Amino acid sequence: MPLGHCDSPRSTPGVLTVPPASLQSLAGIRVLEVAGDLSGATVGWWFAELGAHVTRLALSPQERDAESAESVQAPKPHPEIHTLLGDECDEPWLTAQAQLCDVIIESAAPGPLDPKISDQQAPHAVRVHISPFDPGSDASAWRANGFINEALAGHLLLNGEKHRAPFARFGDLSSHQAALHAFIGALRALDEAQGRRGQLVRVNHHDGLLSIHQHTVTMWTHGNHILSRLGNRQAGYWHPMSVYPCRDGHIVLCAAGQSSRDRLLSALNRPELLLDARFADDIALSQNKDAFDLELTSWLKERTRQEIVDRLQWAGVAASAVQTPEEVLQDPHLIAQQNGQRGPRHSHRALPFRLRDSESNNEVCRTMPALKVGSTLKGARILEIGNIWAGPLAGRILSDLGADVVAVEAPWRRGGLSVPIDLATTTHLFANNEIGDEPWNRIGSVNALMRGKRSLSIDLNHPRALALIGQLIAQADVLIENFAPGSRFSEHFTLEKMKALNPELIWVSISGYGTEGPDRAHLAFGPNIEARAGFTAQGGYPDTGPMRSGVAWPDPIAALTAVAGTLTALRERQNQPHRGVRHVDVSMLESALWIANPSGAPAKPVRQGARHPELAPQGIYPCEGIDRWIAISITRDQEWKALCAVLDLDRSWASFELQKRFSQHDSIDQAIAERTQLQDRRTLTERLQAHGVMAGWLSDARDLVSNQETSAESFWIDVIEPDGDIYPAPGLPIRIDGASIKAGDRAPRLGEHNRAVLKEWAGLTETEMDSIEQAGVVANRPPS
């Protein structure tokens, strides 16, 4: 990197001018962010917001200008980050400053990362590298934006209608999840760095996206089933979890599971449907979704969004309005939560989580003192009382990072003692599509979330359960729970109760809308949040209504946010251990908004399929084979010329500039499709990438599992299930060279560690454990 001359760097405000500080005796975290892509800038923002001293080195005036053409995607400058231009400082100055840093962040996209600072220049720093692909993978030299990343990582193929090309999700999920993984990796590396050389943290967009699938991989490895597009519906028997029209727009309704559907039908005043054989159980409903929706929509169309949401939420059913970006900016709940907080965009708070202490009950993130170094996570006791996806995923990530995670499971969480034999072929989540003798221990998606943890099965409805959980909380470093505010758990374990049980506890709560605001008690699943945050309104095709994504991404984003908040709180507690219970409050809605900028979106949603409002052409084009596609995104004129040459498009088109390409988008798409439909998608991807064109095949689950060359070498792991079967699964997409991080690979049986945990954590005697077993407080089998 050629750098200009800097006559007097020590006189520049904000430059790192303090004496060198080792990672063993820090007065504060000092960060140098070398300007790259959005993910690196976001990590720098979070460090600054948490009290670190951050300097940003921009390589050109354009990268410094927040009002440039990239300002819709990039966060505005943090008021406490000092920015230097690359031509202000020479190479020796850069080396001198790097040696003063504790963390150095370098990122790149769409091209591969070319690090500017070497290990020799900063031997004691934690260096964070964020790139589209792992530098050791076969795709290391490829160029990819979020659209191409989502194609190769298997997300795009799941969006849209079955017999149409997939559509592109609104927002930059790729950059945000990469930023979260990088921030988590940086904090973990700082935690590991006592008395050691600096560490290299490597994160890539591709593996990060791959790690936030829910059932895609498991359906293939266990049931030989390839998940594909299902429009607005959820695969398997989970129904309804869809978008529905109503009198003044659309709503998203999530009422999967018999008890939730019973509440739904009661709220609709349709008790006769409770006795309808077509909807008698999950399996019957899975074969009669159309009939169920017909009964449902006739009621919904007569009512407004607000009427429906109010009635169903009161009945205990997760429902939310499909909001436009303009409505998101005016959302009363979000406005009530802002409290004057600044953020990198109008819709953002300063951080994607809130951190409070019980002594002042104020948010401490802005007034955090300098952080001390010391191991805070390795061996820490994490009590996870989670459900579905977000809570259990947060626990698994913390387990991978070295914590001792005990997952408290209700005996019925994994299903009943006996289940219909058709459940295996309906869900494709059981090994070899067979329920087996112990079906509760054979659910692949549950085992993937449980790997590396210990299982403690407690009947949460038992009169003695809450007292037992209180004993566990008293011994935990961290409690993670994702109960809705207002639940029995939340009503019992208040902040005051937590403080009395364990004054040094870090309490991490994950909920749909946070613990404050008018809608704090509302229930939510990922599709509800996607709709409320303005994404669903912009998803779909020009000739359709709003459409949800194929992956319920708000859940894993909330999980990653919870992990980031946990690590932050652990370090803060280490510095000031007597400030009382720390509460990390994660709102799925607020964390989801970090991948979008509603203030920069059109007031009226524009559904464009796979097209992009600022790039042309961009699209998804058919290739040889059934449901085989390639994604192509042109961002520069030279890429367009290369595409014309590779596909042998009309020679006169090569001179088209952006506006001309926009006006001819239909003709261009048709010509591209005519040339791609007889070509192998992988071969064509490699040809286009070799000529500098951003392209990527749309992966399905089979591609992800059998063709792992686009991932880091150690990313995929083998999960050992309770019955001894071994299946491949995505691991932790954070590589920390030199750190003792190893993804846990064994999944426990239900209640396998009941006695061990109760003895170690609660100090129960054998007699006491016999008593609670006989009373049914704990179990290792589901109820009959």
Long-range contacts (C-beta under 8 A, 24 or more apart in sequence): 1-59, 1-86, 1-91, 1-116, 3-86, 3-87, 3-89, 3-90, 3-91, 3-93, 3-94, 4-86, 4-87, 4-88, 4-89, 4-90, 5-88, 5-89, 5-90, 6-88, 6-89, 6-90, 6-93, 9-88, 9-89, 9-93, 9-97, 12-82, 12-84, 12-88, 13-82, 14-55, 14-81, 14-82, 15-55, 15-82, 15-84, 15-97, 16-53, 16-55, 16-97, 16-100, 16-101, 18-100, 20-99, 20-100, 21-100, 21-102, 22-124, 23-102, 23-124, 23-126, 23-190, 23-193, 23-194, 23-196, 23-198, 23-373, 24-194, 24-195, 24-373, 25-373, 26-102, 26-370, 26-371, 26-372, 26-373, 27-370, 28-52, 28-53, 28-370, 28-371, 29-53, 29-102, 29-103, 29-190, 29-370, 29-371, 30-54, 30-55, 30-100, 30-101, 30-102, 30-103, 31-55, 31-101, 31-102, 31-103, 31-104, 31-105, 32-56, 32-57, 32-97, 32-98, 32-101, 32-103, 32-104, 32-105, 32-117, 33-57, 33-81, 33-104, 33-105, 34-59, 34-104, 34-105, 34-106, 34-107, 34-116, 34-117, 35-59, 35-63, 35-64, 36-106, 36-107, 36-108, 36-109, 36-113, 36-130, 37-107, 37-108, 37-109, 37-110, 37-130, 37-175, 38-73, 38-74, 38-75, 38-109, 38-172, 38-175, 38-179, 39-107, 39-109, 39-130, 39-175, 39-176, 39-178, 39-179, 39-182, 39-205, 40-105, 40-106, 40-107, 40-128, 40-130, 40-179, 40-182, 41-74, 41-75, 41-107, 42-75, 42-175, 42-176, 42-179, 42-344, 42-594, 43-105, 43-107, 43-128, 43-130, 43-179, 43-182, 43-183, 43-186, 44-78, 44-81, 44-105, 45-75, 45-78, 45-81, 45-344, 46-179, 46-183, 46-351, 46-564, 47-103, 47-183, 47-186, 48-78, 48-80, 48-81, 49-78, 49-350, 49-351, 49-365, 49-366, 50-351, 50-365, 50-368, 50-568, 51-365, 51-366, 51-367, 51-368, 51-369, 51-370, 51-371, 52-103, 52-371, 54-78, 54-80, 54-81, 54-82, 55-81, 55-82, 55-83, 55-84, 55-97, 56-81, 56-82, 56-83, 56-84, 57-83, 57-84, 57-86, 57-89, 57-94, 58-83, 58-84, 58-85, 58-86, 59-85, 59-86, 60-85, 60-86, 61-85, 71-600, 72-597, 72-600, 73-172, 73-175, 73-597, 75-344, 75-345, 75-348, 76-344, 76-345, 78-344, 79-342, 94-121, 95-121, 98-122, 98-125, 99-123, 99-124, 99-125, 101-125, 102-126, 102-190, 103-127, 103-128, 103-186, 103-190, 104-128, 105-130, 105-182, 105-186, 106-130, 107-131, 107-178, 107-182, 108-132, 109-144, 109-145, 109-175, 109-205, 110-143, 110-144, 110-145, 110-148, 110-635, 110-694, 111-143, 112-140, 112-141, 112-142, 112-143, 119-198, 119-200, 122-198, 123-197, 123-198, 124-197, 124-198, 125-198, 126-186, 126-189, 126-190, 126-193, 126-198, 126-199, 126-200, 126-201, 127-198, 127-199, 127-200, 127-201, 128-182, 128-185, 128-186, 128-189, 128-201, 128-203, 129-200, 129-201, 129-202, 129-203, 130-178, 130-179, 130-182, 130-203, 130-204, 130-205, 131-202, 131-203, 131-204, 131-205, 132-204, 132-205, 132-206, 133-204, 133-205, 133-206, 133-710, 134-202, 134-204, 134-206, 134-207, 134-711, 134-712, 134-713, 134-715, 134-735, 135-202, 136-712, 136-713, 137-204, 137-206, 137-709, 137-710, 137-711, 137-712, 137-713, 138-709, 138-710, 139-206, 139-689, 139-709, 139-710, 141-689, 142-689, 142-696, 143-689, 143-692, 143-694, 144-205, 144-206, 144-694, 144-696, 145-174, 145-633, 145-635, 145-694, 146-172, 146-173, 146-174, 146-175, 146-205, 147-610, 147-612, 147-618, 147-631, 147-633, 147-694, 148-631, 148-633, 148-694, 148-695, 148-696, 149-174, 149-205, 149-206, 149-209, 149-696, 150-174, 150-209, 151-620, 151-629, 151-630, 151-631, 151-696, 151-697, 151-698, 151-699, 152-206, 152-696, 152-697, 152-698, 152-699, 152-710, 153-205, 153-206, 153-209, 153-210, 153-699, 153-704, 154-209, 154-210, 154-213, 154-216, 154-698, 154-699, 154-700, 154-701, 154-703, 154-704, 155-209, 155-213, 155-549, 155-550, 155-551, 155-553, 156-610, 156-620, 156-631, 156-698, 157-228, 157-229, 157-550, 157-627, 157-629, 157-698, 157-699, 157-700, 158-216, 158-227, 158-228, 158-229, 158-549, 158-550, 158-551, 159-229, 159-539, 159-547, 159-549, 159-550, 160-229, 160-231, 160-540, 160-541, 160-547, 160-550, 161-229, 161-231, 161-541, 161-544, 162-228, 162-229, 162-230, 162-231, 164-229, 164-541, 165-609, 165-610, 165-619, 165-620, 165-621, 165-622, 165-629, 166-229, 166-610, 166-620, 166-629, 166-698, 167-539, 167-540, 167-541, 167-547, 167-607, 167-608, 167-609, 167-610, 168-608, 168-609, 168-610, 168-611, 168-612, 168-618, 168-620, 169-535, 169-539, 169-549, 169-553, 170-534, 170-535, 170-538, 170-539, 170-596, 170-601, 171-535, 171-595, 171-596, 172-595, 172-596, 173-209, 173-553, 173-557, 173-595, 174-205, 174-208, 174-209, 175-205, 175-595, 176-557, 176-594, 176-595, 177-205, 177-208, 177-209, 177-212, 177-556, 177-557, 177-560, 178-203, 178-204, 178-205, 178-208, 180-557, 180-560, 180-561, 180-563, 180-564, 181-208, 181-560, 181-733, 181-734, 182-734, 183-564, 184-397, 184-401, 184-560, 184-563, 184-564, 184-567, 184-734, 185-734, 185-735, 185-736, 187-564, 187-567, 187-568, 187-571, 188-377, 188-401, 188-402, 188-567, 188-734, 188-736, 188-739, 188-741, 189-736, 189-739, 190-371, 190-373, 190-571, 191-373, 191-374, 191-375, 191-376, 191-377, 191-378, 191-567, 191-570, 191-571, 192-375, 192-378, 192-736, 192-738, 192-739, 192-740, 193-373, 194-373, 194-374, 194-375, 196-738, 197-738, 199-736, 199-737, 199-738, 199-739, 200-736, 200-737, 200-738, 201-734, 201-735, 201-736, 202-712, 202-734, 202-735, 202-736, 202-737, 203-733, 203-734, 203-735, 204-712, 204-733, 206-710, 206-711, 207-711, 207-712, 207-715, 207-730, 207-733, 208-733, 210-704, 210-711, 210-715, 210-730, 210-733, 211-556, 211-730, 211-731, 211-732, 211-733, 212-551, 212-553, 212-556, 212-557, 213-551, 213-730, 214-389, 214-445, 214-551, 214-552, 214-555, 214-556, 215-428, 215-429, 215-445, 216-551, 216-701, 216-704, 217-448, 217-701, 217-704, 217-705, 217-728, 217-729, 217-730, 218-428, 218-429, 218-444, 218-445, 218-448, 218-727, 218-729, 219-427, 219-428, 219-429, 219-701, 220-700, 220-701, 220-702, 220-704, 220-705, 221-444, 221-701, 221-705, 221-727, 221-728, 221-729, 222-428, 222-429, 222-430, 222-431, 222-432, 222-433, 222-444, 222-727, 223-424, 223-425, 223-427, 223-428, 223-429, 223-430, 223-432, 223-433, 224-428, 224-433, 225-428, 226-700, 226-701, 226-702, 227-550, 227-700, 227-701, 228-627, 228-700, 229-550, 230-550, 231-547, 232-547, 232-548, 233-289, 234-527, 236-286, 236-426, 236-427, 236-428, 236-429, 237-282, 237-283, 237-285, 237-286, 237-423, 237-426, 237-427, 239-285, 239-286, 239-289, 239-292, 240-264, 240-289, 240-292, 240-293, 240-296, 241-525, 241-527, 242-293, 242-527, 242-548, 243-322, 243-527, 243-531, 243-536, 243-545, 243-546, 243-547, 243-548, 244-293, 244-296, 244-297, 244-300, 245-297, 245-300, 245-301, 245-545, 246-300, 246-301, 246-303, 246-304, 246-305, 246-308, 247-301, 247-302, 247-303, 247-304, 247-305, 248-304, 248-305, 249-305, 249-321, 249-322, 250-305, 250-321, 250-322, 250-531, 250-536, 250-537, 250-545, 250-546, 251-300, 251-305, 251-308, 251-309, 251-319, 251-320, 251-321, 251-322, 251-531, 252-319, 252-320, 252-321, 252-322, 252-527, 252-528, 252-530, 252-531, 252-536, 252-548, 253-296, 253-312, 253-317, 253-318, 253-319, 254-317, 254-318, 254-319, 254-524, 254-525, 254-527, 254-528, 255-317, 255-318, 257-282, 258-282, 260-316, 260-317, 260-318, 261-285, 263-315, 263-316, 263-317, 264-312, 264-315, 264-317, 266-315, 267-311, 267-312, 267-314, 267-315, 267-317, 268-296, 268-299, 270-295, 270-299, 281-420, 282-423, 282-426, 283-420, 283-422, 283-423, 283-426, 286-426, 313-521, 313-522, 313-523, 316-523, 317-523, 318-512, 318-522, 318-523, 318-524, 318-525, 318-528, 319-528, 320-522, 320-524, 320-528, 320-529, 320-531, 320-532, 321-531, 321-532, 322-531, 322-536, 322-537, 322-546, 323-531, 323-532, 323-533, 323-534, 323-537, 324-534, 324-537, 324-603, 324-604, 324-605, 325-534, 325-537, 325-538, 325-596, 325-598, 325-599, 325-601, 325-602, 325-603, 325-605, 326-598, 326-603, 326-604, 327-534, 328-532, 328-533, 328-534, 328-593, 328-598, 329-598, 329-599, 331-532, 332-518, 333-513, 333-517, 333-518, 333-519, 333-589, 334-517, 334-589, 334-590, 334-593, 336-516, 336-517, 336-518, 337-514, 337-516, 337-517, 337-587, 337-590, 345-597, 345-599, 345-600, 346-597, 346-598, 346-599, 347-593, 347-596, 347-597, 347-598, 347-599, 348-593, 348-594, 349-590, 352-561, 352-564, 352-586, 352-590, 352-591, 352-594, 353-561, 353-562, 353-564, 353-565, 353-568, 353-584, 353-585, 353-586, 353-591, 354-514, 354-583, 354-584, 354-585, 354-586, 354-587, 355-565, 355-568, 355-569, 355-572, 355-582, 355-583, 355-584, 355-585, 356-582, 356-583, 356-585, 357-579, 357-580, 357-581, 357-582, 357-583, 358-495, 358-498, 358-499, 358-503, 358-579, 358-580, 358-581, 358-582, 358-583, 359-579, 359-580, 360-579, 361-495, 364-572, 364-579, 364-582, 365-568, 368-572, 368-575, 369-575, 369-576, 370-575, 371-571, 371-572, 371-574, 371-575, 372-571, 372-574, 372-575, 374-574, 376-567, 376-570, 376-571, 376-573, 376-574, 377-401, 377-402, 377-403, 377-567, 377-570, 378-402, 378-403, 378-740, 379-403, 379-404, 380-404, 380-477, 380-478, 380-570, 381-406, 381-475, 381-476, 381-477, 381-478, 381-761, 382-406, 382-476, 382-477, 382-478, 382-479, 382-480, 383-408, 383-472, 383-473, 383-476, 383-478, 383-479, 383-480, 384-408, 384-453, 384-480, 384-481, 385-469, 385-479, 385-480, 385-481, 385-483, 385-489, 386-480, 386-481, 386-482, 386-510, 387-413, 387-482, 387-483, 388-482, 388-525, 388-555, 389-449, 389-526, 389-552, 389-555, 389-556, 389-559, 390-482, 390-510, 390-555, 390-556, 390-558, 390-559, 390-562, 390-588, 391-480, 391-481, 391-482, 391-510, 391-559, 391-562, 392-449, 392-450, 393-449, 393-555, 393-556, 393-559, 394-480, 394-508, 394-510, 394-558, 394-559, 394-560, 394-562, 394-563, 394-566, 395-453, 395-480, 396-449, 396-450, 396-451, 396-452, 396-453, 396-744, 397-559, 397-560, 397-563, 397-732, 398-478, 398-480, 398-563, 398-566, 399-451, 399-452, 399-453, 399-744, 400-452, 400-731, 400-732, 400-741, 400-742, 400-743, 400-744, 401-563, 401-732, 401-741, 402-740, 402-741, 403-478, 404-454, 405-452, 405-453, 405-454, 406-453, 406-454, 406-455, 406-456, 406-472, 406-753, 406-757, 406-761, 407-450, 407-453, 407-454, 407-455, 407-456, 408-456, 408-457, 408-458, 408-460, 408-469, 408-472, 409-455, 409-456, 409-457, 409-458, 409-750, 409-751, 410-457, 410-458, 410-459, 410-460, 411-457, 411-459, 411-750, 411-751, 411-779, 411-781, 411-782, 411-783, 412-782, 412-783, 413-457, 413-750, 414-440, 414-441, 414-443, 414-446, 414-750, 414-782, 415-439, 415-440, 415-443, 415-782, 416-440, 416-782, 416-783, 416-784, 417-781, 417-782, 417-783, 417-784, 418-784, 431-721, 431-723, 431-725, 431-727, 436-723, 438-722, 438-723, 438-749, 440-750, 440-781, 440-782, 441-721, 441-722, 441-723, 441-749, 441-750, 442-721, 442-722, 442-723, 444-721, 444-727, 446-747, 447-719, 447-721, 447-722, 447-747, 448-719, 448-729, 448-747, 450-747, 450-748, 451-719, 451-720, 451-729, 451-743, 451-744, 451-745, 451-746, 451-747, 452-743, 452-744, 452-745, 452-746, 453-744, 453-748, 454-748, 454-752, 454-753, 454-756, 454-757, 455-748, 455-749, 455-750, 455-751, 455-752, 455-753, 455-754, 456-751, 456-753, 456-754, 456-757, 456-758, 456-778, 457-750, 457-751, 457-754, 457-778, 457-779, 457-780, 458-777, 458-778, 459-776, 459-777, 459-778, 459-779, 460-488, 460-489, 462-775, 462-776, 462-777, 464-772, 464-775, 464-777, 465-777, 466-492, 466-493, 468-758, 468-762, 468-772, 468-777, 468-778, 469-493, 470-497, 470-501, 471-761, 471-762, 471-763, 472-757, 472-761, 472-762, 473-498, 473-501, 473-502, 473-505, 474-501, 474-502, 475-502, 475-761, 475-762, 476-502, 476-505, 476-761, 477-504, 477-505, 477-506, 477-570, 478-505, 478-506, 478-507, 478-508, 478-566, 478-569, 478-570, 479-505, 479-506, 479-507, 479-508, 480-508, 480-510, 480-562, 480-566, 481-507, 481-508, 481-509, 481-510, 482-509, 482-510, 482-511, 483-509, 483-511, 484-511, 484-512, 484-521, 484-522, 484-523, 484-524, 485-511, 485-515, 485-520, 485-521, 486-520, 486-521, 495-581, 495-583, 498-581, 499-580, 499-581, 502-581, 503-578, 503-580, 503-581, 504-573, 504-577, 504-580, 504-581, 505-581, 505-582, 506-566, 506-569, 506-570, 506-573, 506-581, 506-582, 506-584, 507-581, 507-582, 507-583, 507-584, 508-562, 508-565, 508-566, 508-569, 508-584, 508-586, 509-583, 509-584, 509-585, 509-586, 510-558, 510-559, 510-562, 510-586, 510-588, 511-586, 511-587, 511-588, 512-587, 512-588, 512-589, 513-587, 513-588, 513-589, 514-585, 514-586, 514-587, 514-589, 514-590, 515-583, 515-585, 516-585, 524-588, 524-589, 525-552, 525-555, 526-552, 526-553, 526-554, 526-555, 526-588, 527-552, 529-554, 529-588, 529-589, 529-592, 530-554, 530-592, 532-589, 533-589, 533-592, 533-593, 533-596, 534-596, 534-598, 534-601, 535-592, 535-596, 537-605, 538-601, 538-605, 538-606, 538-607, 539-607, 540-607, 540-609, 541-607, 541-609, 542-607, 542-608, 542-609, 544-607, 546-605, 546-607, 547-607, 553-592, 554-588, 554-589, 554-591, 554-592, 555-588, 557-588, 557-591, 557-592, 557-594, 557-595, 558-586, 558-587, 558-588, 558-591, 558-592, 561-586, 561-591, 562-586, 611-665, 616-658, 616-661, 616-662, 616-665, 616-668, 617-661, 617-665, 617-668, 617-669, 617-672, 619-669, 619-672, 620-698, 621-669, 621-672, 621-673, 621-676, 621-677, 622-673, 622-676, 622-677, 623-676, 623-677, 623-679, 623-680, 623-681, 623-684, 623-697, 624-677, 624-678, 624-679, 624-680, 624-681, 625-680, 625-681, 627-700, 628-681, 628-697, 628-698, 629-681, 629-697, 629-698, 630-676, 630-681, 630-684, 630-685, 630-695, 630-696, 630-697, 630-698, 631-695, 631-696, 631-697, 631-698, 632-672, 632-688, 632-693, 632-694, 632-695, 633-694, 633-695, 634-661, 634-693, 634-694, 635-694, 638-692, 639-692, 639-693, 639-694, 642-688, 642-691, 642-692, 642-693, 643-672, 643-688, 643-691, 643-693, 645-691, 646-687, 646-688, 646-691, 646-693, 647-671, 647-672, 647-675, 647-676, 648-675, 649-675, 717-743, 717-745, 718-745, 719-745, 719-746, 719-747, 720-745, 720-746, 720-747, 721-747, 722-747, 722-748, 722-749, 722-752, 749-780, 750-779, 750-780, 750-781, 750-782, 751-778, 751-779, 751-780, 751-781, 752-780, 754-778, 754-780
